Amino acid sequence: MPYLRALAFVTTLMCAFLFLVPLQALARRRGWPIQHAIQTRFCRAICAVIGIRVDAQGALPAPAPRFVVANHVSWTDIIALASVAPFIFLAKRDVAGWPVLGLLARLQGTIFVERGLRQDVARVNDALADALRAGADLVVFPEGTSSDGAAVLPFRSAHFAPLETMSARGEAPTLAPVAIAYSDGARRIDVGWYGDMTFLPHLWSLMKRGDAHCHIVFGAPIETRGKDRKALATESHERVRALLVSLRGVDSVATPARHRHQQSSS
């Protein structure tokens, strides 16, 4: 079975490079709605071939645009979320050169940030605000890194600033908390790519495992008016943590949190 998955994976990527990448580039340049269908269906195909089942509970709150904040477990969070809705993601610039994920990032119009470069924050926040004003739904992973998923690391507040500014001007994008966890259907599993792991062996282990469940829980919107970025980050963290706890079929058997520095996509 993993060999069939590997063959399907390579075939999917070849088809993407030959047909989807040029079509998506044209669709994004012309503003064609088909760009959203290309993104979600391609990500559904990638999830299927590497053996990830996406279980989405709830729905994105209305109205659009949505500023989605989620805990970060693995690079697979991106394809799982993008298989549900056509999101734009915030990711570190290194991601553009990663195998597989770099292709996905470019297809999805990812906004890239230079991590550790404080002077880049203002540019990125302006880009986030522009995307929201254009009606896009954004995903930000405010932990700034990924973990084993058993708990939620503190949220950094820097990229909540566009919400504070837009709210003060009477613009109010919907702030939507989301929790993500992985299981084998009952017990929590580790799907992270971290430390000195190389990507291809990590990907092969995912394919050999198969039948990994990605649980995505959409929460109720958070009021943004009258709150600064730090307050929004704190409240979002508490909401996401509560949503993670609500995944009883996973959390009731979770092992103690072991926060690892991973090859974070955020």
Secondary structure as UniProt FT lines:
FT   HELIX           2..15
FT   HELIX           16..20
FT   HELIX           21..30
FT   HELIX           34..50
FT   STRAND          52..57
FT   STRAND          66..70
FT   HELIX           76..82
FT   TURN            83..84
FT   STRAND          88..92
FT   HELIX           93..97
FT   TURN            99..100
FT   HELIX           101..107
FT   TURN            108..109
FT   STRAND          111..113
FT   TURN            115..116
FT   TURN            118..119
FT   HELIX           120..133
FT   TURN            134..135
FT   STRAND          138..140
FT   TURN            142..143
FT   HELIX           158..160
FT   HELIX           161..168
FT   TURN            169..170
FT   STRAND          174..183
FT   TURN            195..196
FT   HELIX           199..209
FT   STRAND          212..218
FT   TURN            225..226
FT   HELIX           229..246
FT   HELIX           248..251
FT   TURN            252..253
//
